[in-house]
Amino acid sequence: MQWKSNLDIWLTQLPEDDPLLSQLMQIQNENLLEEKFYKELEFGTGGMRGIMGPGTNRLNIYTVRKVALGLAKYILNTEIKVSQRSIVVGYDSRHQSKEFALEVAKTVGSFGVKAYLFKELSPTPVLSFAVRNLETSMGVMITASHNPSQYNGLKVFGEDGAQLTSKAADQVLDHIKNAGSDLVLDVADEKKLLHDGMLAYIGEEVTDAYIEALQNIQYQGNLATRDLPIVFTALHGTATIPIRKAFDSYSFTNVYHVPEQELPDPNFSTVQSPNPEAAAAFELAIQCAKKYHAELILATDPDADRLGVALRNEVGEYSLLTGNQIGVLILHYMLEQKLRHGELPRNGVVIKTIATTEMTRAIGAKFDIKIVDVLIGFKYIAEKILEFEQTDEYTFLFGFEESHGYLIEDFVRDKDAVQTALYLAEMAAMYKSQGTTIYQVLQEIYKEFGYYRETTTSVILEGKDGADQINNILEFFRNNPPEQIHLSTVVKIEDYVTKKEIDVVTGREIEMEMVLPTSNVLKYYLDDGSWIVIRPSGTEPKCKFYFAVKAENELIAIEKLKGLENFVLHYVQSNISTSVCYSEI
């Protein structure tokens, strides 16, 4: 069997003093060994992410070097617009992140590609900014975003500062596949690379340039209400220093950092998961907010590309916002402010994913702003930004996805929690100066546009068998689509594999109007305006279900949403053989 051949190669070729060899020798469970070696850890459009440890299906210095080789070969064999063939490498607070970052730099350096390496850990949006600021060919961020502490990964960016396009990722993958064994790749010496000018360490100068760029997003430069109390937590990640600098530059005077979570910690020891989408991650922040009577709580994930928000409500408790609620609040405020200041372009565009709230479209219609849908994943938003930049068809205003990813100004080309945190703080200060709060404004938005509600549930299926089960779920829904979901009738299905739109009532199939890449995604539209999206996660062992409804009041919306969710999950359990664990995110 292939996995045994891969295991034998590692056992015979690993250096005797390599700690990965000693870890491998201690494993007696054959199923675990098969899981570690049955395939190579996959490189896709978002880069690579996996559990750390020995094995071809694990993240370690050898799998990292192999990806770095693929990146170097891609840079050397691709026509570039920038002045030098180079790469900038950043890293977060996870185990081995700094070590993996240096391995990338040493590997590309051995092929004659210059590496700019951050001296200290830094957020993903700053890495994206650095690609453009330093005019490098590519960027690499060592991170696993909000995954548990045993994970790490490489997120790869092109010369525009956006995550790699599918075409570029395929070319990198070809180079990786042609690289041979993981274990025989040589890397250059760090000191020699520094001496030869092929490695340069970068630091505060890039972060400070990023902070300077942030000044472009503020509307209210003279607000006296910048003393409102705000609580921030970095959840043991990279955002503490950039957030301090950013809020200082905007003269916010009462920003309180959660002390237990302020410093980097690769174990994320105070939370079960460092995910700002999860309510549990806010426990310490809420305690801190009650102490200082804060109106706003902000939380970033370890690499500071996602932002979670909690607001003090009408009874003094703290309500966690969904990613969609954060997005519509930002959009509504942005369009109002741009209109007031005479800065709302006639060809303005907002870009969102197909799993993101349709309230966006209702708000856009009020301001006569175009809403464009893309596939799930922020790289598709960045692709559209570049397209519109080149064609001048539209002026980018805002991009967001329901999973707490937002971009306000496009000097970064990935989701940016630092930008967003600053924007929300200014929003809160502005509303306070008018005698209201963000929470109250959200209620007014619902009254004006309708009670849209959304939720996401994941079926967790780990390992080799889990990957097969996830595919089985998608294929079952594709081949056996339900006619009724809860109390509503399915009227239309969009299949992003076949690119077909199916009218369930007439049975007619037509080509989808949206020109989007092929993706294993299904979207069901119901006769009451609700919709459901099903897809495998691109970064975690999950099958994700997105549910959305609209109703005449909040209680009915909540009931409809729960009914859809319960029906679909029961449908999965009843019709598909899975050993599942459910989570809300």
C-alpha positions in Angstrom: 0.0 0.0 0.0 1.2 3.5 -0.8 1.1 4.8 2.7 3.4 2.1 3.8 5.9 3.0 1.1 5.7 6.6 2.1 6.3 5.6 5.8 9.3 3.4 4.8 10.9 6.4 3.0 10.6 8.6 6.0 11.9 5.9 8.4 15.0 5.3 6.2 15.7 8.8 5.1 15.1 11.0 8.1 18.3 12.0 9.9 18.8 10.0 13.1 18.8 13.2 15.3 15.6 14.5 13.7 12.9 14.9 16.4 10.2 13.9 13.8 11.9 10.5 13.6 11.6 9.9 17.3 7.9 11.0 17.2 7.3 8.6 14.4 9.0 5.7 16.1 6.6 6.1 19.1 3.4 5.6 17.1 2.0 2.1 17.3 -1.5 2.8 15.9 -1.6 1.6 12.3 -4.7 3.6 11.5 -2.9 6.8 12.7 0.2 6.0 10.6 -2.0 5.5 7.5 -3.7 8.8 8.2 -0.3 10.5 8.3 1.0 8.9 5.1 -1.9 7.9 2.8 -1.5 11.1 0.8 0.5 14.3 0.5 -0.8 17.4 2.4 -2.8 19.2 -0.3 -1.8 22.6 -1.7 -4.8 24.5 -3.0 -5.9 28.0 -3.9 -5.6 29.1 -0.2 -2.2 27.5 0.2 -1.8 24.7 2.7 -3.1 23.9 6.1 -2.8 20.9 8.3 -1.9 19.3 11.7 1.7 19.5 12.6 3.9 16.4 12.9 5.7 13.7 11.0 4.2 12.5 7.7 3.5 13.4 4.1 -0.1 14.4 5.2 1.2 16.6 8.0 2.8 20.0 8.2 6.5 19.9 9.0 9.7 21.5 7.8 9.9 19.0 4.9 6.4 19.7 3.6 7.0 23.4 4.1 10.2 23.3 2.1 8.5 21.5 -0.7 5.8 24.2 -1.0 8.6 26.8 -0.9 10.4 25.1 -3.8 7.1 25.2 -5.8 6.8 28.9 -5.1 10.5 29.6 -6.1 10.0 27.6 -9.3 6.8 29.5 -10.1 8.5 32.9 -9.5 11.4 32.0 -11.7 9.2 30.6 -14.5 6.5 33.3 -14.6 6.6 36.7 -16.1 6.3 39.3 -13.3 5.4 43.0 -13.3 7.5 43.9 -10.2 11.2 44.9 -10.4 12.7 41.9 -8.6 12.0 38.2 -8.2 11.4 38.1 -4.5 9.0 37.0 -1.7 8.0 38.5 1.6 7.3 36.0 4.5 5.3 36.7 7.7 4.2 34.4 10.5 1.7 34.3 13.4 1.9 33.1 17.0 1.5 29.4 16.4 3.9 26.6 17.3 6.8 26.5 14.8 5.5 29.5 12.8 8.8 31.4 13.0 10.7 28.2 12.2 8.6 27.5 9.1 8.9 31.1 7.9 12.7 30.8 8.0 12.5 27.5 6.1 10.5 29.2 3.4 13.1 32.0 3.2 16.1 29.6 3.1 14.5 27.4 0.5 13.6 30.1 -2.0 17.0 31.7 -1.3 18.7 28.6 -2.5 17.0 29.1 -5.9 18.1 32.8 -6.1 14.8 34.3 -5.0 15.3 37.1 -2.5 13.3 36.8 0.7 12.1 39.6 3.0 11.3 38.1 6.4 9.5 39.8 9.2 11.6 40.0 12.4 8.6 39.6 14.6 5.2 38.0 14.2 2.7 40.0 12.2 -0.9 39.9 11.0 -2.0 38.5 7.6 -3.3 41.9 6.4 0.1 43.5 7.1 1.7 40.7 5.1 -0.7 41.4 2.2 0.1 45.1 2.5 3.8 44.3 2.5 3.6 42.4 -0.8 2.4 45.6 -2.5 4.5 48.0 -0.4 7.8 46.1 -1.1 6.7 45.2 -4.7 7.6 41.5 -4.3 6.6 38.7 -6.6 4.7 36.8 -3.9 4.0 36.7 -0.2 3.7 33.8 2.3 2.0 33.9 5.7 2.6 31.1 8.1 -0.7 30.7 9.8 -3.7 28.4 10.3 -6.0 31.3 10.9 -8.5 30.3 13.7 -7.9 26.5 13.6 -6.9 24.8 16.9 -3.4 24.9 18.2 -2.2 21.7 16.6 -2.6 23.2 13.2 -0.4 25.4 11.1 -0.2 26.3 7.4 1.0 28.5 4.6 -1.3 31.2 3.0 0.1 32.3 -0.3 -0.3 35.6 -2.0 0.4 36.9 -5.5 2.0 40.1 -6.5 -1.2 42.1 -6.1 -1.3 41.1 -2.4 -4.3 38.8 -2.9 -4.4 35.0 -2.3 -3.3 33.1 -5.4 -5.7 32.6 -8.2 -6.7 29.1 -9.1 -4.6 29.2 -12.3 -1.5 30.3 -10.3 -2.1 27.8 -7.6 -2.3 25.0 -10.2 1.1 26.1 -11.6 2.6 26.1 -8.2 1.2 22.6 -7.5 2.7 21.3 -10.7 6.2 22.4 -9.5 5.5 20.8 -6.1 4.5 17.5 -7.7 7.7 17.5 -9.8 9.9 18.1 -6.7 10.3 14.4 -5.7 10.7 13.3 -2.1 10.0 15.8 0.7 13.2 14.8 2.4 15.9 15.5 -0.1 15.5 19.2 -0.6 18.5 21.3 0.3 18.1 24.8 1.8 20.6 27.7 1.9 22.4 28.9 5.0 20.8 31.9 6.7 24.0 33.7 7.3 25.2 33.3 3.8 21.8 34.5 2.4 22.1 37.6 4.6 25.7 38.2 3.5 24.7 37.9 -0.2 21.7 40.2 0.1 19.3 37.4 -0.7 17.7 37.6 2.8 16.6 40.8 4.5 14.8 41.2 7.8 12.0 43.7 7.9 10.2 45.2 10.9 8.4 48.3 12.1 8.9 50.3 8.9 6.4 48.1 7.1 3.9 48.1 9.9 4.2 51.9 10.3 3.5 52.3 6.6 0.4 50.2 7.0 -0.7 52.3 10.0 -0.2 55.4 7.8 -2.5 53.9 5.1 -5.2 53.3 7.7 -5.6 57.1 8.1 -7.6 57.1 4.8 -10.6 55.3 6.2 -11.7 57.8 8.8 -14.5 60.3 8.2 -14.8 61.9 11.6 -11.4 63.4 12.4 -12.6 65.7 15.2 -15.0 63.6 17.3 -14.9 64.4 21.0 -16.5 61.0 21.7 -13.3 59.0 21.0 -13.1 58.4 24.8 -15.8 55.8 24.7 -14.7 52.6 26.4 -13.7 49.8 24.0 -12.4 46.3 24.9 -10.1 44.5 22.6 -8.7 40.9 22.6 -6.1 39.5 20.2 -7.0 35.9 21.4 -3.3 35.3 22.0 -2.5 36.3 18.4 -0.7 38.9 16.3 -3.0 42.0 16.5 -2.0 43.6 19.9 0.7 45.9 18.6 -0.9 46.9 15.3 -4.2 47.6 17.1 -2.4 49.7 19.7 -0.7 51.8 17.0 -3.9 52.1 15.0 -6.1 53.2 17.8 -3.4 55.6 19.1 -3.3 57.1 15.6 -7.0 57.8 15.8 -6.8 59.2 19.3 -9.0 56.7 21.0 -8.1 57.0 24.7 -10.1 54.2 26.4 -9.2 51.0 24.6 -8.7 48.2 27.2 -6.9 45.0 26.2 -7.9 41.7 27.8 -4.7 41.1 29.9 -5.0 37.3 29.9 -5.1 37.2 26.1 -2.9 40.1 25.1 0.4 38.3 24.6 1.0 35.7 21.9 0.4 32.1 23.1 0.7 29.2 20.7 -1.5 27.0 22.9 -4.3 29.6 23.0 -4.6 28.6 26.6 -7.6 30.7 27.7 -9.9 29.5 24.9 -11.1 26.3 23.5 -10.7 27.7 20.0 -9.2 31.1 19.0 -12.2 31.8 16.8 -13.8 35.3 17.0 -17.0 33.8 15.5 -17.5 31.7 18.6 -19.3 33.0 21.7 -17.0 31.1 24.0 -14.0 33.1 22.8 -15.6 36.3 24.3 -15.9 35.1 27.9 -12.9 37.0 29.3 -13.6 40.0 27.1 -17.1 40.3 28.4 -15.8 40.2 32.0 -13.4 43.0 31.1 -16.1 45.0 29.3 -18.4 44.8 32.4 -15.6 46.1 34.5 -15.0 49.2 32.3 -18.7 49.6 31.1 -17.5 49.2 27.5 -20.0 49.7 24.7 -18.0 47.7 22.1 -16.0 44.5 22.3 -13.6 43.6 19.4 -11.8 40.3 19.0 -9.4 39.1 16.3 -8.3 35.6 15.4 -4.5 34.7 15.6 -3.5 36.1 12.3 -5.9 39.1 12.6 -7.8 38.7 9.3 -11.2 37.9 11.0 -13.0 40.1 13.4 -15.7 39.3 16.0 -17.9 41.9 17.7 -20.1 42.1 20.8 -22.3 45.1 21.6 -23.9 46.2 24.9 -27.7 45.9 24.3 -30.7 47.7 25.8 -30.5 45.7 29.1 -26.8 46.2 29.6 -25.8 42.7 28.5 -23.5 41.9 25.6 -24.8 40.5 22.3 -22.4 38.7 19.9 -23.0 39.8 16.3 -23.0 37.5 13.4 -20.6 38.1 10.5 -23.5 39.2 8.4 -24.7 41.7 11.0 -21.2 43.3 11.2 -21.1 43.5 7.5 -24.5 45.3 7.0 -23.7 47.7 9.8 -20.4 48.7 8.1 -22.1 48.9 4.7 -25.0 51.1 5.9 -22.7 53.4 7.8 -20.2 53.6 4.9 -22.8 54.5 2.2 -24.5 57.1 4.5 -21.1 58.8 5.2 -20.0 58.7 1.6 -23.3 60.1 0.4 -23.1 62.9 3.1 -19.6 63.8 2.1 -20.2 63.7 -1.6 -17.9 60.7 -2.1 -20.4 58.0 -3.2 -19.3 57.1 -6.8 -22.1 56.5 -9.4 -20.4 53.2 -10.3 -19.7 52.0 -6.8 -19.7 48.3 -6.1 -19.9 46.0 -3.1 -18.6 42.5 -3.4 -19.9 39.6 -1.3 -20.0 35.8 -1.4 -22.9 33.7 -2.4 -23.3 32.6 1.3 -23.5 36.2 2.6 -26.7 37.9 3.6 -29.1 39.3 0.9 -29.8 42.3 3.2 -26.7 43.6 1.5 -28.6 43.8 -1.8 -31.5 45.6 -0.1 -29.2 48.3 1.4 -27.4 48.6 -1.9 -30.7 49.3 -3.7 -31.5 52.2 -1.4 -28.2 53.9 -2.4 -28.2 52.7 -6.0 -25.0 50.6 -5.5 -24.2 47.5 -7.4 -23.8 44.2 -5.4 -21.7 41.5 -7.0 -21.7 37.9 -5.8 -18.6 35.6 -5.9 -17.8 32.1 -4.7 -17.1 31.5 -1.0 -13.5 32.6 -0.2 -12.0 36.1 0.1 -9.6 35.5 -2.8 -12.6 35.7 -5.1 -13.4 39.1 -3.7 -9.8 40.2 -4.3 -10.0 38.9 -7.9 -13.0 41.1 -8.6 -11.3 44.1 -7.1 -8.3 43.6 -9.5 -10.7 43.1 -12.4 -12.6 46.3 -11.7 -9.4 48.1 -11.1 -8.2 47.1 -14.6 -11.5 47.7 -16.5 -12.7 50.8 -14.5 -16.2 49.3 -14.8 -16.8 49.7 -11.1 -15.3 51.5 -8.1 -14.7 49.2 -5.1 -16.4 50.3 -1.9 -16.5 47.2 0.4 -16.0 43.5 0.3 -17.2 41.0 2.9 -18.1 37.4 3.6 -20.3 36.0 6.3 -17.4 34.3 8.1 -16.3 37.6 9.7 -14.0 38.8 6.8 -14.1 42.4 5.7 -12.1 44.8 3.5 -12.8 48.5 3.5 -9.7 50.0 1.7 -8.0 47.9 -0.9 -4.4 48.8 -0.1 -4.7 45.3 1.5 -6.2 42.6 -0.8 -7.3 40.1 1.9 -9.8 40.4 4.8 -8.4 42.8 7.4 -9.6 42.8 11.0 -7.4 45.8 12.0 -9.1 48.0 9.4 -12.4 46.8 10.4 -11.9 47.2 14.2 -10.8 50.8 13.7 -13.8 51.5 11.4 -16.3 50.1 13.9 -14.7 52.1 16.7 -15.1 55.3 14.7 -18.7 54.2 13.9 -19.4 53.8 17.6 -18.0 57.2 18.4 -20.0 58.8 15.7 -23.2 57.2 16.9 -22.4 58.2 20.5 -22.0 61.8 19.4 -25.6 61.6 18.0 -27.0 60.1 21.2 -27.4 56.5 19.9 -25.4 53.2 19.7 -24.4 50.7 17.1 -26.9 48.2 18.7 -29.8 50.7 18.3 -28.8 51.4 14.7 -28.9 47.7 14.0 -32.4 47.5 15.2 -33.4 50.4 13.0 -31.8 48.7 10.0 -33.9 45.6 10.6 -37.1 47.8 10.8 -36.2 49.5 7.5 -35.0 46.5 5.4 -36.6 43.5 7.0 -35.6 40.8 9.5 -32.9 38.9 7.7 -31.4 36.1 9.7 -28.6 33.7 8.9 -26.6 30.9 10.6 -23.9 28.4 9.7 -23.6 24.9 10.9 -20.8 22.5 10.2 -20.7 18.7 10.2 -17.2 17.7 11.4 -15.8 14.6 9.7 -12.1 14.1 10.3 -9.5 11.9 8.7 -9.4 9.9 5.5 -12.9 8.4 6.1 -14.2 11.8 6.9 -13.1 13.3 3.6 -15.0 10.5 1.8 -18.1 11.1 3.9 -18.1 14.9 3.1 -18.0 14.0 -0.6 -20.9 11.6 0.0 -23.0 14.3 1.6 -22.5 16.6 -1.4 -23.2 13.9 -3.9 -26.3 12.7 -2.1 -27.8 16.2 -2.1 -26.8 16.6 -5.7 -28.5 13.4 -6.8 -31.4 13.4 -4.3 -32.4 17.0 -3.8 -35.2 17.4 -1.3 -38.5 18.8 -2.7 -39.5 20.3 0.7 -37.3 21.8 3.4 -39.1 22.3 6.6 -42.3 24.2 5.7 -41.1 25.5 2.4 -40.8 24.2 -1.2 -37.5 24.1 -3.1 -38.0 26.2 -6.3 -34.5 26.5 -7.7 -31.1 24.8 -7.3 -27.8 26.2 -8.4 -25.0 23.6 -8.9 -21.6 25.3 -9.1 -20.0 22.0 -10.4 -22.2 21.7 -13.4 -22.8 25.5 -13.7 -26.5 24.7 -14.1 -29.5 26.5 -12.7 -32.4 24.1 -12.2 -36.0 25.3 -12.1 -37.5 22.7 -9.8 -41.1 23.6 -10.8 -40.6 23.2 -14.5 -37.6 20.9 -14.5 -35.8 23.3 -16.9 -32.0 23.5 -16.7 -30.2 26.6 -17.9 -26.6 27.9 -17.7 -26.0 30.0 -14.6 -25.9 33.7 -15.3 -23.0 34.3 -12.9 -19.7 33.5 -14.5 -17.9 31.8 -11.6 -15.2 29.1 -11.3 -16.2 25.5 -10.8 -16.7 24.7 -7.2 -18.3 21.9 -5.2 -21.2 24.0 -3.9 -24.9 23.6 -4.0 -27.5 26.4 -3.4 -31.2 25.8 -2.8 -33.8 28.6 -3.1 -37.1 28.1 -1.3 -40.5 29.6 -2.2 -40.6 31.9 0.9 -37.3 33.6 0.0 -35.1 31.4 2.2 -32.0 29.8 0.9 -29.4 27.1 1.9 -25.8 26.6 0.7 -23.9 23.4 1.1 -20.2 23.0 0.5 -17.0 21.3 1.9 -14.8 23.6 3.9 -11.6 24.4 2.1 -9.5 24.5 5.3 -11.0 22.2 7.8 -12.5 18.7 8.0 -16.1 20.0 7.8 -19.1 20.0 5.5 -20.7 23.5 5.9 -24.4 24.4 5.8 -25.4 28.0 5.4 -29.0 28.9 6.2 -30.8 32.3 5.5 -34.3 33.5 6.0 -36.3 36.8 5.9 -39.5 37.4 7.9 -41.8 40.2 9.1 -40.4 40.2 12.6 -37.4 38.9 14.6 -39.2 36.0 16.4 -40.6 34.5 13.2 -37.2 34.9 11.5 -35.5 33.0 14.3 -38.2 30.2 14.3 -37.9 29.8 10.5 -34.1 29.7 10.7 -34.1 27.0 13.4 -36.7 25.0 11.5 -34.5 25.0 8.3 -31.4 24.0 10.3 -33.1 21.2 12.2 -34.7 19.8 9.0 -31.5 19.7 7.0 -29.4 18.1 9.8 -32.0 15.5 10.4 -32.1 14.9 6.6 -28.3 14.2 6.7 -28.5 11.9 9.7 -31.5 9.9 8.2 -30.1 9.5 4.7 -26.4 9.5 4.8 -24.2 7.1 6.9 -21.9 9.4 8.9 -20.3 9.6 12.3 -20.8 13.3 12.8 -20.1 16.1 15.3 -22.0 19.3 14.8 -20.7 22.8 15.5 -22.3 26.2 15.0 -19.3 27.5 13.0 
